[in-house]
């Protein structure tokens, strides 16, 4: 891809379902530990630093099952679909 081309991301339905399950498990772990999920996920998405995600219930390894850009795509698609 040339530098001036727009990157296109398209996840199939199976990937989107996997991303939702991953995010659901991670959200539950963050809430159980008393963290603000929005702050923690934004930190993780922006930095790539997995320590933003608690290790509680294996959440840190769970979130790393999928690339950050794929997870963000699902979050943004869900948000936009509700506007």
C-alpha positions as CSV (number, residue, x, y, z in Angstrom):
1,X,0.0,0.0,0.0
2,X,1.3,3.4,-0.9
3,X,1.7,6.0,1.8
4,X,-1.1,8.2,0.5
5,X,-3.6,5.3,0.4
6,X,-6.3,5.0,3.1
7,X,-6.1,1.8,5.1
8,X,-9.3,-0.2,5.1
9,X,-10.2,-2.4,8.0
10,X,-13.0,-4.9,7.6
11,X,-13.7,-7.6,10.2
12,X,-16.0,-10.4,9.4
13,X,-18.9,-11.3,11.7
14,X,-16.9,-14.0,13.5
15,X,-14.1,-11.5,14.3
16,X,-16.6,-8.9,15.5
17,X,-18.2,-11.5,17.8
18,X,-14.8,-12.5,19.2
19,X,-13.9,-8.9,19.8
20,X,-17.2,-8.4,21.7
21,X,-16.5,-11.4,23.9
22,X,-13.0,-10.2,24.6
23,X,-14.1,-6.8,25.5
24,X,-17.0,-8.1,27.6
25,X,-14.6,-10.3,29.7
26,X,-12.0,-7.5,30.1
27,X,-14.7,-5.0,31.1
28,X,-16.0,-7.4,33.7
29,X,-12.5,-7.9,35.2
30,X,-11.8,-4.1,35.2
31,X,-15.1,-3.4,37.0
32,X,-14.5,-6.2,39.5
33,X,-11.2,-4.7,40.4
34,X,-12.8,-1.2,40.7
35,X,-11.0,0.4,37.7
36,X,-12.7,2.8,35.4
37,X,-12.9,0.8,32.2
38,X,-13.0,3.8,29.9
39,X,-9.8,5.2,31.3
40,X,-8.0,1.9,31.2
41,X,-9.1,0.9,27.7
42,X,-8.2,4.4,26.3
43,X,-4.8,4.1,27.9
44,X,-4.3,0.6,26.4
45,X,-5.6,1.6,22.9
46,X,-3.4,4.7,22.7
47,X,-0.2,3.3,24.2
48,X,-0.3,-0.4,23.5
49,X,0.8,-0.9,27.1
50,X,-0.9,-4.0,28.4
51,X,-0.4,-3.0,32.0
52,X,-3.4,-0.7,31.6
53,X,-5.4,-3.9,31.7
54,X,-5.7,-5.8,35.0
55,X,-4.3,-9.3,35.2
56,X,-7.5,-10.3,37.2
57,X,-9.2,-13.3,35.6
58,X,-6.6,-13.3,32.9
59,X,-7.9,-10.1,31.3
60,X,-4.5,-8.9,30.2
61,X,-3.9,-12.1,28.2
62,X,-7.5,-12.1,26.9
63,X,-7.2,-8.6,25.4
64,X,-4.0,-9.5,23.7
65,X,-5.8,-12.3,21.7
66,X,-6.8,-9.7,19.1
67,X,-5.0,-6.7,17.7
68,X,-5.8,-3.3,19.2
69,X,-6.9,-1.9,15.8
70,X,-9.4,-4.7,15.4
71,X,-10.8,-4.2,18.9
72,X,-11.1,-0.4,18.3
73,X,-12.9,-1.0,15.0
74,X,-15.6,-3.0,16.8
75,X,-15.9,-0.3,19.5
76,X,-16.2,2.5,17.0
77,X,-18.6,0.6,14.8
78,X,-20.9,-0.2,17.8
79,X,-20.8,3.5,18.9
80,X,-21.5,4.8,15.4
81,X,-24.3,2.4,14.9
82,X,-26.1,3.8,17.9
83,X,-25.9,7.5,16.8
